[in-house]
Amino acid sequence: MAFQSTSGHILVVDDDENITQLLKINLSSEGYTVDVCTCAEEVDRSNLGATSLVIVDAMRQDYSGLDLIYDLRDDAMAEHLGIILFSNIKSERMVIDALDAGADDYVVKPFSLLELLARIKSVLRRHRATANSASRVLTFQNLSVNLGNQTVKIGDSPLNLSNTEYAILTLLLKNVNNLVSRTEIHKSVWNDQNPGSNERIVDTNISRLRKKLGDLGSHIVNRSGHGYMLS
């Protein structure tokens, strides 16, 4: 889905309708496009490519706002996101937990709209500056992956990969000549804290990725059945 906005697209994750409507109206008036999700567990992490910022409540649910932040920061396809956690809990421990999880900022409810807008702009500026200064293209021989628009090419020819295959490939490209264990791959791509029983899915997707890469597929090597690396 493409979002037409000069300011960016924001996802608000909160089960308080008063808060979400307040933010949707005010952020829209500032030029942002806004989507709302009432449950952190229902956030579709595979569909955040056009999203600039996630504002998430800590949420007293089995799967909390902090859980979502941890999973987003473990997801190679969500690296571009700015994240703000807000909560009615005012404690140093909560702020530390939020920042440790990977949030860019922490806002206490009730909040000033002007202050929140200033914090949003600050987080987005930092992320855009990082994106502009860092390399946004990963390469290996004649293979290139543009992290900005998530396109993959071999030479000048586009390569069509699934979200899972793309996530595995970018992980391997960021670790060229370094072994990445099957456990690490599974945890990063599937966000699974207990991957042992499902590691075969890694092998299956690696096999599909090799086939799509053609001759380059042979450069994805296995070491004693423990993991893979691009070499």
C-alpha positions as CSV (number, residue, x, y, z in Angstrom):
1,M,0.0,0.0,0.0
2,A,1.4,3.4,-0.9
3,F,0.7,6.5,1.3
4,Q,0.6,10.0,-0.2
5,S,2.0,12.3,2.4
6,T,4.6,15.0,2.5
7,S,5.3,14.4,6.2
8,G,5.2,10.6,6.4
9,H,3.0,7.7,7.4
10,I,2.4,6.9,11.1
11,L,0.9,3.8,12.7
12,V,-0.7,4.4,16.1
13,V,-1.1,1.2,18.2
14,D,-3.4,1.8,21.2
15,D,-6.7,0.3,22.4
16,D,-7.9,3.7,23.8
17,E,-10.2,5.1,21.1
18,N,-10.1,8.6,22.6
19,I,-6.3,8.7,22.2
20,T,-6.3,7.2,18.7
21,Q,-8.9,9.5,17.4
22,L,-7.2,12.5,18.9
23,L,-3.9,11.6,17.3
24,K,-5.5,10.7,14.0
25,I,-7.2,14.1,13.7
26,N,-4.2,16.2,14.9
27,L,-1.5,14.3,13.0
28,S,-3.5,14.3,9.8
29,S,-3.8,18.1,10.2
30,E,0.0,18.2,10.3
31,G,0.3,16.4,7.0
32,Y,0.8,12.9,8.2
33,T,-1.2,9.9,7.0
34,V,-2.3,7.8,10.0
35,D,-3.4,4.2,10.5
36,V,-4.7,2.8,13.8
37,C,-4.3,-0.7,15.3
38,T,-5.9,-1.5,18.7
39,C,-3.9,-4.7,19.4
40,A,-0.1,-4.9,19.2
41,E,-0.2,-8.5,18.3
42,E,-2.3,-7.7,15.2
43,V,0.3,-5.3,13.7
44,D,1.3,-6.6,10.2
45,R,5.0,-6.3,10.3
46,S,5.3,-7.4,6.6
47,N,3.3,-4.3,5.6
48,L,5.3,-1.5,7.1
49,G,7.5,-0.6,4.2
50,A,5.8,2.8,3.7
51,T,5.5,3.6,7.4
52,S,7.9,6.1,8.9
53,L,6.9,5.9,12.6
54,V,5.1,3.7,15.0
55,I,3.6,5.2,18.2
56,V,2.7,2.4,20.5
57,D,1.1,2.3,23.9
58,A,2.8,0.0,26.5
59,M,-0.6,-1.9,26.6
60,R,-1.7,-4.3,29.3
61,Q,-2.2,-7.2,26.9
62,D,-0.5,-10.6,26.7
63,Y,1.5,-9.3,23.8
64,S,2.5,-5.8,25.0
65,G,3.8,-2.7,23.3
66,L,7.3,-3.6,24.5
67,D,7.0,-7.0,22.9
68,L,6.1,-5.3,19.6
69,I,9.1,-3.0,19.8
70,Y,11.5,-6.0,20.5
71,D,10.1,-7.8,17.4
72,L,10.3,-4.7,15.2
73,R,13.9,-4.2,16.2
74,D,14.7,-7.8,15.4
75,D,13.0,-7.5,12.0
76,A,15.4,-6.6,9.1
77,M,12.4,-5.2,7.2
78,A,11.6,-2.7,9.9
79,E,15.0,-1.1,10.4
80,H,13.8,2.2,8.9
81,L,11.0,2.7,11.5
82,G,11.1,5.4,14.2
83,I,9.4,4.1,17.4
84,I,7.8,6.1,20.2
85,L,6.4,4.3,23.2
86,F,3.8,6.1,25.3
87,S,2.3,5.1,28.6
88,N,0.5,6.4,31.7
89,I,3.3,4.8,33.7
90,K,5.8,7.4,34.9
91,S,8.9,5.6,36.1
92,E,12.6,5.5,35.3
93,R,12.4,1.7,35.0
94,M,9.7,1.9,32.3
95,V,11.8,4.5,30.3
96,I,14.9,2.3,30.5
97,D,12.9,-0.8,29.5
98,A,11.5,1.2,26.5
99,L,14.9,2.4,25.3
100,D,16.5,-1.0,25.8
101,A,13.8,-2.5,23.7
102,G,14.6,-0.1,20.9
103,A,12.2,2.8,21.2
104,D,13.6,6.1,20.1
105,D,11.6,8.0,22.7
106,Y,9.2,7.7,25.6
107,V,6.2,9.9,26.3
108,V,4.1,9.9,29.5
109,K,0.3,10.1,29.3
110,P,-1.4,12.5,29.5
111,F,0.8,14.3,27.0
112,S,0.9,17.7,25.4
113,L,0.1,17.5,21.7
114,L,2.6,20.2,20.9
115,E,5.3,18.3,22.8
116,L,4.4,15.0,21.1
117,L,4.5,16.6,17.6
118,A,8.0,18.0,18.4
119,R,9.2,14.6,19.5
120,I,7.7,13.0,16.4
121,K,9.6,15.4,14.2
122,S,12.8,14.9,16.1
123,V,12.6,11.1,15.8
124,L,11.8,11.3,12.1
125,R,14.7,13.8,11.5
126,R,17.2,11.5,13.2
127,H,16.0,8.5,11.2
128,R,16.1,10.3,7.9
129,A,19.6,11.7,8.6
130,T,20.8,8.1,9.4
131,A,19.2,6.8,6.2
132,N,20.8,9.5,4.1
133,S,24.2,9.1,5.7
134,A,24.3,5.3,5.7
135,S,24.7,3.0,2.7
136,R,21.2,1.9,1.6
137,V,22.4,-0.6,-0.9
138,L,24.0,-4.0,0.0
139,T,26.0,-5.7,-2.7
140,F,27.7,-9.0,-3.4
141,Q,29.3,-9.5,-6.7
142,N,26.6,-8.5,-9.2
143,L,23.8,-8.8,-6.6
144,S,22.4,-5.7,-5.1
145,V,19.7,-5.1,-2.5
146,N,18.3,-1.6,-2.1
147,L,17.2,-1.3,1.6
148,G,15.2,1.9,0.9
149,N,12.7,0.5,-1.6
150,Q,13.4,-3.2,-0.8
151,T,14.3,-4.1,-4.4
152,V,16.7,-6.9,-5.4
153,K,18.6,-7.1,-8.6
154,I,21.1,-9.4,-10.3
155,G,22.9,-7.1,-12.6
156,D,20.1,-5.0,-14.1
157,S,17.5,-7.7,-13.8
158,P,15.0,-7.4,-10.9
159,L,14.7,-10.5,-8.7
160,N,11.3,-11.3,-7.2
161,L,11.7,-12.6,-3.6
162,S,9.1,-13.3,-0.9
163,N,9.3,-11.3,2.3
164,T,10.9,-14.2,4.0
165,E,13.5,-14.7,1.3
166,Y,14.3,-11.0,1.3
167,A,14.8,-11.0,5.1
168,I,17.1,-14.0,4.9
169,L,19.1,-12.5,2.1
170,T,19.6,-9.1,3.8
171,L,20.7,-10.8,7.0
172,L,23.3,-12.9,5.1
173,L,24.5,-9.8,3.1
174,K,25.0,-7.9,6.4
175,N,27.2,-10.8,7.6
176,V,29.2,-11.7,4.5
177,N,31.9,-14.4,5.3
178,N,30.4,-14.8,8.8
179,L,28.4,-17.8,9.9
180,V,24.8,-17.1,10.9
181,S,23.3,-19.9,12.9
182,R,20.0,-21.4,11.9
183,T,18.7,-20.3,15.3
184,E,19.8,-16.7,14.7
185,I,18.2,-16.8,11.2
186,H,14.9,-18.2,12.6
187,K,14.8,-15.7,15.4
188,S,15.5,-12.7,13.2
189,V,13.2,-13.7,10.3
190,W,10.3,-15.3,12.1
191,N,10.7,-13.4,15.4
192,D,10.5,-16.7,17.3
193,Q,12.2,-17.0,20.7
194,N,12.0,-20.8,20.7
195,P,13.0,-21.8,17.2
196,G,14.5,-25.2,17.8
197,S,11.5,-27.3,16.6
198,N,11.1,-25.3,13.4
199,E,14.6,-24.8,12.2
200,R,13.9,-26.9,9.1
201,I,11.9,-24.0,7.7
202,V,15.2,-22.2,7.5
203,D,16.6,-24.9,5.3
204,T,13.5,-24.9,3.1
205,N,13.6,-21.2,2.5
206,I,17.4,-21.2,2.0
207,S,16.9,-23.8,-0.7
208,R,14.3,-21.6,-2.4
209,L,16.5,-18.6,-2.2
210,R,19.5,-20.4,-3.7
211,K,17.3,-21.5,-6.7
212,K,16.1,-17.9,-7.3
213,L,19.7,-16.6,-7.1
214,G,20.8,-19.0,-9.8
215,D,24.6,-19.2,-10.1
216,L,25.0,-16.9,-7.1
217,G,23.1,-19.4,-5.0
218,S,26.2,-21.6,-4.6
219,H,27.7,-18.8,-2.5
220,I,25.3,-19.5,0.3
221,V,27.2,-22.2,2.1
222,N,26.3,-24.4,5.0
223,R,28.8,-25.1,7.8
224,S,28.3,-28.6,9.4
225,G,24.5,-28.2,9.4
226,H,24.7,-25.4,12.0
227,G,24.2,-22.3,9.9
228,Y,24.7,-20.5,6.7
229,M,26.9,-17.7,5.3
230,L,27.3,-15.8,2.1
231,S,30.9,-16.4,1.0
